[in-house]
Amino acid sequence: MDLRLRGKRALVTGSSRGIGRAIALSLADFKVDVAINFFRHRGPAEEVVKEIEARGARALLVRGNVADEDHVRRMFAEIREAWGGLEILVSNAASGVLKPVSELTLHHFHWTMDINAAALLPLVQQLMTMPSAGTKSVVAVSSLGAIRAIPNYTAVGASKAALESMVRHLAAELAPEGVRVNAVSAGTVDTDALKHFPNRQQLLDESARRTPAGRLITPQDIANTVVFLCTEYASMIHGQTVVVDGGYSIVA
């Protein structure tokens, strides 16, 4: 299948594991060069670089905290120096505090919001300064917690709702400049991040039971949709949040 992505250059934040890793490798399968972003754990990121190169694409390792504007500027400077430009940005890096409301502090809230939502702003601003071959595409990874109440998810859910709102506003402003901005909202995915949920097994069991498609979502399911949104076949999709959940959210 030719998705006309060969030779494009992408940055995938938080791409050393889980959903980010699946997105990076899927882009590389279509011969997209991928900059792998990590902050703390270099080993897994280096492994992803090797896997990308084995697929016949170029890979670049860029360390940085996406919630720090100075780090973001440095990351883009490294990409510009190595590759000269960028066409694709996937904002996947996420974190947050999983606590009941009675235990949340404003520090928890602001920290979660900075990483999950606010970071998209400097990332997109830096993308706008980068030379590109044709149009640019931005995809942010969200979750159903943006619109559904999930136990212990208050801060993260609010940050994802803010992220989806930012996607709409950025899309409206940047579409005339040849930039598409969209989000993918993931259903329950059993990744390392889910291990931090105190009710992890309950979430997995309930999601599997309620999903009409009959199974849980995988990182590859999310990656497939992200790749599509980066192609010219999605050229008229702007400011949308595409839900990938096997039908979970449509069941009452």
VOPAGU-2260 file (C-alpha; in pm, 1 decimal, decimal comma):
REM VOPAGU-2260
SITE   aa  ch    i         X         Y         Z
SITE  MET   A    0       0,0       0,0       0,0
SITE  ASP   A    1     137,5     341,8    -100,2
SITE  LEU   A    2      26,5     614,6     139,4
SITE  ARG   A    3     260,9     867,7     -26,5
SITE  LEU   A    4     453,5     924,2     293,3
SITE  ARG   A    5     799,3     813,3     176,4
SITE  GLY   A    6    1067,4    1067,9     261,6
SITE  LYS   A    7     858,5    1273,5     501,8
SITE  ARG   A    8    1008,5    1362,7     838,9
SITE  ALA   A    9     828,1    1320,1    1170,6
SITE  LEU   A   10     873,2    1389,0    1540,0
SITE  VAL   A   11     686,9    1156,7    1775,3
SITE  THR   A   12     706,2    1266,3    2138,0
SITE  GLY   A   13     718,6    1002,4    2409,5
SITE  SER   A   14     803,2     741,3    2149,1
SITE  SER   A   15    1027,0     498,5    2336,8
SITE  ARG   A   16     739,3     271,9    2442,7
SITE  GLY   A   17     368,0     198,6    2423,5
SITE  ILE   A   18     151,3     395,0    2181,8
SITE  GLY   A   19     431,9     632,4    2084,1
SITE  ARG   A   20     658,5     344,1    1989,1
SITE  ALA   A   21     384,5     183,8    1777,9
SITE  ILE   A   22     325,1     514,7    1597,8
SITE  ALA   A   23     695,3     566,1    1528,7
SITE  LEU   A   24     741,5     215,7    1388,7
SITE  SER   A   25     425,8     237,6    1179,6
SITE  LEU   A   26     543,9     562,7    1020,8
SITE  ALA   A   27     881,2     400,6     954,1
SITE  ASP   A   28     703,7     112,5     778,4
SITE  PHE   A   29     598,2     371,8     518,5
SITE  LYS   A   30     955,5     506,1     497,2
SITE  VAL   A   31     896,1     815,4     708,9
SITE  ASP   A   32    1208,7     934,6     891,6
SITE  VAL   A   33    1126,4     954,8    1262,8
SITE  ALA   A   34    1277,3    1157,7    1545,4
SITE  ILE   A   35    1236,3     959,3    1866,3
SITE  ASN   A   36    1178,0    1172,9    2174,3
SITE  PHE   A   37    1246,1    1051,1    2526,5
SITE  PHE   A   38    1329,7    1218,8    2856,7
SITE  ARG   A   39    1439,9     967,9    3119,6
SITE  HIS   A   40    1499,9     624,3    2970,3
SITE  ARG   A   41    1753,5     623,5    2685,1
SITE  GLY   A   42    1782,2     244,6    2647,5
SITE  PRO   A   43    1428,9     176,8    2516,4
SITE  ALA   A   44    1452,3     481,4    2287,8
SITE  GLU   A   45    1774,8     351,0    2135,3
SITE  GLU   A   46    1604,2      19,0    2067,6
SITE  VAL   A   47    1326,9     197,6    1876,7
SITE  VAL   A   48    1591,3     379,3    1671,5
SITE  LYS   A   49    1741,5      43,5    1572,3
SITE  GLU   A   50    1398,6     -90,4    1474,4
SITE  ILE   A   51    1328,0     215,0    1259,6
SITE  GLU   A   52    1658,9     186,3    1079,1
SITE  ALA   A   53    1592,6    -184,6    1020,4
SITE  ARG   A   54    1276,0     -77,9     836,6
SITE  GLY   A   55    1477,9     135,0     595,8
SITE  ALA   A   56    1400,8     477,8     741,9
SITE  ARG   A   57    1621,6     728,0     918,6
SITE  ALA   A   58    1595,0     776,8    1293,3
SITE  LEU   A   59    1710,0    1055,3    1521,3
SITE  LEU   A   60    1723,3    1045,8    1901,0
SITE  VAL   A   61    1614,3    1372,3    2068,6
SITE  ARG   A   62    1606,2    1396,6    2447,1
SITE  GLY   A   63    1379,7    1653,1    2607,9
SITE  ASN   A   64    1091,5    1730,7    2840,0
SITE  VAL   A   65     805,1    1852,6    2622,5
SITE  ALA   A   66     672,2    2062,7    2912,2
SITE  ASP   A   67     991,8    2272,6    2904,8
SITE  GLU   A   68     998,8    2532,4    2624,8
SITE  ASP   A   69    1378,6    2544,1    2621,7
SITE  HIS   A   70    1391,9    2167,8    2572,8
SITE  VAL   A   71    1140,7    2190,3    2288,3
SITE  ARG   A   72    1340,2    2461,5    2111,1
SITE  ARG   A   73    1657,3    2255,6    2143,1
SITE  MET   A   74    1486,2    1941,7    2010,2
SITE  PHE   A   75    1366,2    2121,8    1699,0
SITE  ALA   A   76    1707,3    2279,8    1648,1
SITE  GLU   A   77    1861,0    1930,7    1650,3
SITE  ILE   A   78    1605,6    1807,3    1397,7
SITE  ARG   A   79    1663,7    2107,7    1171,3
SITE  GLU   A   80    2040,0    2054,9    1183,4
SITE  ALA   A   81    2011,1    1682,3    1108,3
SITE  TRP   A   82    1729,3    1679,9     852,7
SITE  GLY   A   83    1663,0    2037,4     745,9
SITE  GLY   A   84    1289,7    2033,3     812,9
SITE  LEU   A   85     980,0    1851,3     937,5
SITE  GLU   A   86     634,4    1764,3     802,9
SITE  ILE   A   87     473,2    1556,6    1079,7
SITE  LEU   A   88     434,6    1615,8    1452,9
SITE  VAL   A   89     273,3    1355,1    1677,1
SITE  SER   A   90     219,4    1486,2    2029,5
SITE  ASN   A   91     199,3    1165,6    2230,3
SITE  ALA   A   92     408,0    1223,0    2545,3
SITE  ALA   A   93     181,0    1223,7    2849,7
SITE  SER   A   94     185,7    1185,8    3221,7
SITE  GLY   A   95     -25,9    1296,2    3514,2
SITE  VAL   A   96    -139,6    1240,3    3868,9
SITE  LEU   A   97    -396,7     967,8    3929,6
SITE  LYS   A   98    -562,0    1047,2    4262,8
SITE  PRO   A   99    -909,8    1100,7    4400,5
SITE  VAL   A  100   -1024,4    1462,0    4415,9
SITE  SER   A  101    -971,0    1478,0    4792,6
SITE  GLU   A  102    -597,3    1413,9    4743,8
SITE  LEU   A  103    -530,1    1637,3    4442,6
SITE  THR   A  104    -338,1    1961,2    4481,4
SITE  LEU   A  105    -303,3    2252,2    4240,4
SITE  HIS   A  106      56,7    2144,6    4189,8
SITE  HIS   A  107     -66,6    1804,0    4069,9
SITE  PHE   A  108    -318,8    1974,3    3841,7
SITE  HIS   A  109     -78,4    2223,2    3684,2
SITE  TRP   A  110     192,2    1960,8    3634,4
SITE  THR   A  111     -52,5    1729,3    3456,6
SITE  MET   A  112    -194,9    2012,2    3245,6
SITE  ASP   A  113     151,4    2134,3    3139,9
SITE  ILE   A  114     260,2    1795,7    3007,3
SITE  ASN   A  115     -64,2    1673,2    2854,4
SITE  ALA   A  116    -211,9    1992,0    2709,0
SITE  ALA   A  117       5,7    2301,5    2730,2
SITE  ALA   A  118     304,7    2127,3    2569,8
SITE  LEU   A  119     118,7    2113,3    2239,0
SITE  LEU   A  120     148,5    2490,9    2201,0
SITE  PRO   A  121     530,9    2525,0    2188,4
SITE  LEU   A  122     554,9    2203,9    1985,2
SITE  VAL   A  123     326,1    2346,3    1716,0
SITE  GLN   A  124     492,1    2687,0    1731,8
SITE  GLN   A  125     829,1    2526,6    1665,3
SITE  LEU   A  126     685,5    2312,4    1385,6
SITE  MET   A  127     566,7    2631,6    1215,3
SITE  THR   A  128     927,3    2754,2    1193,3
SITE  MET   A  129    1048,7    2436,4    1021,4
SITE  PRO   A  130    1092,6    2409,8     644,5
SITE  SER   A  131     875,7    2136,9     491,0
SITE  ALA   A  132     806,5    1965,5     163,9
SITE  GLY   A  133     437,0    2041,7     125,3
SITE  THR   A  134     173,4    2052,8     395,7
SITE  LYS   A  135     227,1    1974,1     762,1
SITE  SER   A  136      25,4    1743,2     985,8
SITE  VAL   A  137     -16,1    1748,3    1363,7
SITE  VAL   A  138    -180,7    1464,3    1555,2
SITE  ALA   A  139    -229,8    1474,1    1932,8
SITE  VAL   A  140    -306,7    1160,2    2130,9
SITE  SER   A  141    -599,1    1198,1    2369,8
SITE  SER   A  142    -821,2     958,8    2564,6
SITE  LEU   A  143   -1186,2     895,8    2644,3
SITE  GLY   A  144   -1126,2    1055,2    2984,5
SITE  ALA   A  145   -1163,5    1388,9    2806,4
SITE  ILE   A  146   -1538,2    1332,4    2783,9
SITE  ARG   A  147   -1604,2    1049,0    3032,4
SITE  ALA   A  148   -1568,5    1046,2    3410,5
SITE  ILE   A  149   -1314,9     782,7    3516,7
SITE  PRO   A  150   -1215,9     713,5    3878,8
SITE  ASN   A  151    -894,9     893,8    3984,2
SITE  TYR   A  152    -874,3    1061,1    3641,3
SITE  THR   A  153    -984,0    1414,7    3730,5
SITE  ALA   A  154    -657,7    1593,7    3651,9
SITE  VAL   A  155    -568,1    1382,6    3349,6
SITE  GLY   A  156    -921,7    1395,1    3209,3
SITE  ALA   A  157    -930,0    1773,0    3237,2
SITE  SER   A  158    -591,9    1795,6    3062,6
SITE  LYS   A  159    -711,2    1576,7    2775,8
SITE  ALA   A  160   -1027,6    1785,6    2737,3
SITE  ALA   A  161    -808,3    2096,1    2718,3
SITE  LEU   A  162    -589,4    1920,0    2461,7
SITE  GLU   A  163    -886,5    1845,8    2236,0
SITE  SER   A  164   -1005,4    2205,4    2263,1
SITE  MET   A  165    -659,4    2328,8    2167,7
SITE  VAL   A  166    -665,0    2099,2    1865,8
SITE  ARG   A  167    -984,1    2263,5    1740,4
SITE  HIS   A  168    -853,0    2617,3    1789,4
SITE  LEU   A  169    -514,0    2542,6    1637,6
SITE  ALA   A  170    -678,6    2374,3    1339,1
SITE  ALA   A  171    -901,6    2672,6    1267,5
SITE  GLU   A  172    -610,6    2916,5    1281,8
SITE  LEU   A  173    -348,3    2710,6    1100,1
SITE  ALA   A  174    -548,4    2544,8     822,1
SITE  PRO   A  175    -502,0    2846,7     591,2
SITE  GLU   A  176    -126,2    2804,9     638,5
SITE  GLY   A  177    -128,5    2444,9     519,1
SITE  VAL   A  178    -124,2    2276,2     859,2
SITE  ARG   A  179    -373,5    2008,3     961,0
SITE  VAL   A  180    -428,7    1954,8    1333,1
SITE  ASN   A  181    -629,2    1659,8    1467,9
SITE  ALA   A  182    -646,0    1428,9    1767,6
SITE  VAL   A  183    -694,0    1057,4    1820,0
SITE  SER   A  184    -883,9     956,6    2131,9
SITE  ALA   A  185    -784,4     612,7    2253,7
SITE  GLY   A  186   -1004,7     368,6    2435,5
SITE  THR   A  187    -857,5     150,3    2710,7
SITE  VAL   A  188    -512,1      31,2    2602,6
SITE  ASP   A  189    -307,7    -202,8    2820,2
SITE  THR   A  190      25,9     -18,5    2821,7
SITE  ASP   A  191     283,3      53,2    3090,9
SITE  ALA   A  192      97,0     375,2    3169,4
SITE  LEU   A  193    -208,8     179,1    3277,8
SITE  LYS   A  194      -3,9       7,1    3547,5
SITE  HIS   A  195     -24,3     330,8    3747,4
SITE  PHE   A  196    -402,0     299,4    3779,5
SITE  PRO   A  197    -499,0     155,7    4119,2
SITE  ASN   A  198    -803,3      -2,0    3951,3
SITE  ARG   A  199    -615,9    -126,3    3642,5
SITE  GLN   A  200    -758,9    -477,3    3626,1
SITE  GLN   A  201   -1111,6    -353,2    3680,5
SITE  LEU   A  202   -1072,6    -108,7    3392,5
SITE  LEU   A  203    -936,8    -378,3    3162,0
SITE  ASP   A  204   -1209,2    -629,0    3249,2
SITE  GLU   A  205   -1492,2    -377,3    3218,5
SITE  SER   A  206   -1359,6    -238,4    2890,3
SITE  ALA   A  207   -1321,9    -582,7    2736,9
SITE  ARG   A  208   -1674,1    -676,6    2846,1
SITE  ARG   A  209   -1835,4    -360,9    2707,1
SITE  THR   A  210   -1647,1    -323,3    2379,2
SITE  PRO   A  211   -1870,4    -424,7    2085,9
SITE  ALA   A  212   -1567,1    -516,7    1873,7
SITE  GLY   A  213   -1490,1    -790,6    2125,4
SITE  ARG   A  214   -1138,7    -699,2    2231,3
SITE  LEU   A  215    -932,6    -424,5    2389,1
SITE  ILE   A  216    -762,5    -157,9    2180,7
SITE  THR   A  217    -393,9    -210,7    2105,5
SITE  PRO   A  218    -121,3      50,0    2047,1
SITE  GLN   A  219    -120,8     -61,4    1682,8
SITE  ASP   A  220    -488,6      31,9    1646,9
SITE  ILE   A  221    -405,8     386,3    1752,8
SITE  ALA   A  222     -96,0     397,4    1533,0
SITE  ASN   A  223    -295,3     295,0    1224,9
SITE  THR   A  224    -529,6     591,3    1267,6
SITE  VAL   A  225    -247,4     834,9    1336,8
SITE  VAL   A  226     -68,6     726,7    1018,6
SITE  PHE   A  227    -387,2     778,6     815,6
SITE  LEU   A  228    -431,5    1130,5     954,5
SITE  CYS   A  229     -77,7    1211,8     839,8
SITE  THR   A  230    -156,0    1122,8     476,6
SITE  GLU   A  231    -305,5    1333,7     200,5
SITE  TYR   A  232    -605,5    1101,0     208,6
SITE  ALA   A  233    -703,8    1289,8     525,4
SITE  SER   A  234    -644,2    1630,2     366,0
SITE  MET   A  235    -990,7    1762,0     454,5
SITE  ILE   A  236    -996,9    1637,1     812,9
SITE  HIS   A  237    -922,2    1938,8    1033,1
SITE  GLY   A  238    -975,4    1992,5    1405,1
SITE  GLN   A  239   -1135,6    1654,9    1467,4
SITE  THR   A  240   -1095,6    1405,5    1749,4
SITE  VAL   A  241   -1116,1    1056,5    1601,5
SITE  VAL   A  242   -1226,5     800,6    1860,6
SITE  VAL   A  243   -1059,1     459,4    1837,8
SITE  ASP   A  244   -1224,3     239,4    2098,4
SITE  GLY   A  245   -1388,7     -56,2    1925,1
SITE  GLY   A  246   -1729,5     102,6    1986,2
SITE  TYR   A  247   -1694,3     123,3    2365,4
SITE  SER   A  248   -1811,2     485,2    2388,0
SITE  ILE   A  249   -2129,1     433,4    2186,0
SITE  VAL   A  250   -2273,5     173,8    2424,7
SITE  ALA   A  251   -2505,8     306,1    2691,8
